Amino acid sequence: MIETNYKDIFEIEKKVLDDIDSDLYPFLEFWRSEKSEIIVHTSGSTGKPKEISISKKQMINSADATINHFKLKNQSTILSCLPLKYIGGKMMIVRGIKLKAKIILVKPKVNPFRNIEKKIDLLALTSLQLHNLTKESKNFRNIKLTLIGGGSLSEEIISKINKLPNEFYQTYGMTETVSHIAVRNLKKLSDNPNYKCLKGNTIRTNLKNQLIINSEYLNIESLTTNDSSKVSGNKEFTIVGRLDNIINSGGLKIPSLDIENQIKKTLKNDLFFIDKINCNKLGEKMIVIALEVVDLDRLKLSIKKIKDKKYRPKEIYLCSNFIYNQNQKVDKIKTKYSSIQQNNVHNIN
């Protein structure tokens, strides 16, 4: 952990910053340079990961929108524990600079801290970090406002949040929108479950019910997302589901088709497919739906050959048969629910 401020953070040695996050020093170098734009990798929430260019002006305007919406004051204290590789981590640093804030830097781990003694005005977390931190309510005793991104939240987590005195807001956004463009109060979901746009943003949907975003301060016009949505006017919306094949597990965006292809290379058959189920800890858990005739040991071995454990499915659900639609394609939704009902589940250790 490093305690610094919006000025001194630029004077910290690279090797010290690298102990926190190897992407931190390069971002600070960019910020004090004459460069006006930076290349950021999208996380894949609206399609395959890609590189996009984001300007300092967009980042500043985005930070100002958050600061104004939550009425954050200059010389606040913020805690940064999101990876700087992605836009969420970058924007926490920008908000700290704009606020002339005291900045606490913590390694971006799934369990980033315990029982912070300092008074924190602003914290941002992924859903997985939130899951771990809510195991002990005292972790939030000195934190005023927490912003949560990176996936859906279980009823269990929301129930825990409602027992805490702090403010908790879930955010909606992506790399292309330079962090969030809308938020919802997690303590008032029973009154209104909608996301509300920050000032300067409007939304609508197309015939496929895809959410379309316009932002004055970000200079975004008609950005079409892969989120199926219901809108209320042009400022409020709810997310119904995703139209792509991304699994959002603990803030990690996993392209399920890529995982399928990796397993097929070693398993040498297609008696399975990748899907997801709701999970209290991760938001969404990646699973395998497979025909019961599959060689279970070989399937497990193929899964374990995926080098990064975070990209391995967690469970295998065996089913007696796949259900097909009129186009002779597997109806994955019906097959998944049928498999769950059969309850032939195998953990992947």
N, C-alpha and C positions, 0 to 999 in steps of 0.2 A: 504493500500500500504506500502511496506517495501523496502527501498533502502539499498542495501548491496553490497558485492563483493564476488569473488570466494573463499576467505578465511573466511571472517567473517560470511558467511551464515551458516557455521558449528557450530558457537558459539551462534546462536540465540536460545532462549528457545523454547521448544516444544509447549507450550501454545500460544506463539506468532505466530509460524509457522502454528499452527492448525487454527488460525483465517483466514489464507490465504487458506490453503488446508491441510486437515488431512493426506494426503498421502505424504506430503513433508518431514516431519521429518523422517519417516521410510525409505524413499529413501536415504536421506543424511546419515543416520546411516548405511545403506547397503554400501554406496559408500566409507565410510572411514573404513569399516570393512575389515577383511581378506577374506570375501566371494568373490568368483569369478563369481557367477551367481545369477540371481534373477528370480523369477517366475512372468511372466506378463500375464494378461488375454487378449486374442485377442478380438477385437471388433466385430468379426463376418463377416468381409468383404469377407472371403474366405470359409465360412461355419459356423457351429454352434460355438459360443464362446467356447474357450478352454484355457487351461493353457499351456504356453510354457516357456522354460528356455532360457534366454538371458544372455550372458556373458558381463562382463565389457569391455573385449577386443573388442567385437562387437560394443558396444556403443561408445567406444573411436574411433574406425575406422570409424564408421558412422559419428561421429561429425567431424572428420578430413576431410572426403569427402566433407561435406557441407562447412566447413571453406575454404578448398582449392578451391572449385568450385566458390564460391562467393568472394574469396580473402578477407575474413574478417581478420581484424588485431587484434593483442593482445591488451588487455585493452580497447576493444570495450565496448559499453553499450548495454545490451539486456533486453528486457521486456518479462517476463514469465507470461502468463495468460491462459495457457491450463491446464486442470486437470492432476495432477500427477498420477492418477490411470492408465492412458494410456501412450503408448510409446511416443507420441508427447510431452507431458508435461515433461516426464523424460528426453528426449533428449535435450530440451531447457536448462535444468540445466546442463547437461553434456557439451553442447557447451559452456556455460558460464564458466565452470571450465577450459575447454581446452583453452579458449581464455584469461584466467586470467582477466575476464571481471568484469565490474560493473553490478550488477544484480538488476533489479527492479521487485519485486514480487507483483502480483495483483491477487485478487480473480478471479477464472475462471468462470465468469458469461457471459451471452449472450451479455451483454453490459459492457465490463470489465473496460473501462476508458473513460474519456472525455478530450480532449485537453491537452495531456501530454506536459509539459514545457521542460522536459529534452530531449536532443538529443539522439535518439535511433538508434543504428546501425542495430539491428536485432529484428524482431517481428514475431511471428507465431500465426495464427488465424484459427478458423474454418470458414466455409462459413457463418454460422449464425452470428457470431461475426462481420465478415466483413460487412454483410448486415446492421447491426445496426450502425457500426462506419462510414460507408460511407454516412449516412444521414447528417453528418456535415463534410465537407472537411477539416476543421481546425484540426480535430482529427489526421490527418496524417502529419501536417505541419512540425513536428520535427522527423519524422520516415523515415529512409533511405531505408531499405529493409524489405518487408513484405512477408512472406511465408504463403500460404493458402492451407489448406487441408480440408478433411471432407466433400466432396460432390461436385456436379456440381454447376456451377455459371451461373446465368441468363445473358442475353444480357444487361439488365438494369445495373447490377452491373459492368460488364466489361466496359460499356460505362462510368460509373462514374469514374472507375479506370483510364481510359485513359485521363481523364481531370485533373488528379493529377500529380504532378512532380515526385513522388516517384517511386521506383522500386517495382513491384508486380510479384511474381512468384507463379504459382499453382504447387503443389507437387503431386507426385504419390508414394504411399508406403503403408505399413501396419505393423502390429506388427511383423510379421514374417521377414520382411526386416529391422527391427530396424529403423523405420521411412522411409523417402523417399529414393528412388533409382533413381528417375528421376524428372525433373522439366520442366516447360514451361513458357516462358515470356508472361504474359498476355497483354502486350502492343504491342506485335508483332504477335498476332494470325493470322492477315490477311496475314502476310508473311509466317508463318509456325505454324500451330496449333498443331504440334506434341510435345509430351513429349520427352526430350532428356536425356539419361542416364548419370548419373554422372560417372566419370572415374572409371573403375574397374567393371562396370556392363554391361551385355549384355542381350538381350532379343530375343525370337523367339515365334512362335505359333505352336500349334498342329493342327490336322485335325478338331477340334471343334473351332478353332480360339481362344483358350484360351491362354492368355499371360503366357509365361514361363520365369522365371528370373534366371539368374546366376550372382553371385557376388563373386569376388575374395576376397575382404577385409572383407566380412561378412561370408565367407565360406559357401555360399549357392549354391547348385547345383540343377538345374531343379525344381525350385519351381513353381508348376502349380497353377495359380490363377483362379478365377471364372469370370474374366473380358474378354469379347469378344473383340478382338483387331485387328487392322491392323498395320503391322510393315513395316518400311522402313529400309532395311539393318538390322543390329543387335544392333542399338543404338537408333533408334527413333520409336515411335509408337503413335497411337491414340486409345482411348477407345471407342468402339462402343456401348457397353451395358454390363449388368451383366447377368450371367448365373444362378445365384441363386435367392432367393426370398427376398433378403435384401433390405429394403427401407432406403436410406441415407437421413435423414431429419435433416437439420441444424447440421450435424456432428454426429447425433445420429443414430446408425445402428439399425434398427428395423426389427426383423424377422416377416414377415407378417403372416406366417402360425401360429405362436404362438398367435398372436393377434386374428386371426380367431377362433382359438380353445377356447380362453377365452370368446369370444362373444357367440360362439355356446353353451357353457355350460349354459348360462342363457337364451339365445333366444330360444334354443331347436329346431332350424331348420337350414338348410343350403341354404337358399334362397338369399345368398349374398356371396361375397368374397372381400378380401382386395386387393387394388392395389395402384397406385401412379400416380400423375401428376406433371408436372414441376411447380415450385413455385419460384417467385422472392426472397422471404424472406428465405425460407428453403432449396432451391435447389430442393428437392423432397417433396411433400405433400402426406401424407397417406390418402386415401379415401376409402369409401365403395361403391361397386357396388351391388345393390340389386334389386330384382324383385319388381315391383310396387304393387304386391299383399301382400308384407310383411307388418306386423303391424309396422308402422313407429315409433310410440311412444314406443313400446316394444324394437325395435332395438336401439333407442336412449338411453333408460334406460340401456340396456345391455352394450352399449359402455361406459356409465358413471360409470359403476361398475368396470371398469379398474382403479385401484388405482392411478397409476402414470399418470397424465394428458399428459405427453410428449408422452406416448404410446397410446393415444387415436386418432383414425381417426378424421380428421377435417371436412369432408363433406360426405354426402350420395348422390349418384347419382342413381336415380331410372330408371329402364328400363322395357320395355314391355316383353322382353324375353331374355334368354341367347342364345348365338350362340355356337353350338357344332361342333367339328371337326369329322373326320372320325372314330376316336376311341371312339366316344360318350362321350368325355370329353369337358368341357366348354372351348371354345377358349377365353381366358381372354383378349387377345389383341383386338380382333374384338369386343367382348362384351363391353369392356371399351370405345372404340371409338364410338360405337353405342350409348352408354349411354350418352356420352358427347354431341353428336349431338342432342339427345332428350331434353337435357337441363332441366331436372327435378331434380334440385339440392336443397338439404336441409342442412343448417349449423347445426353443433352440438355445442350447447352453454354449 
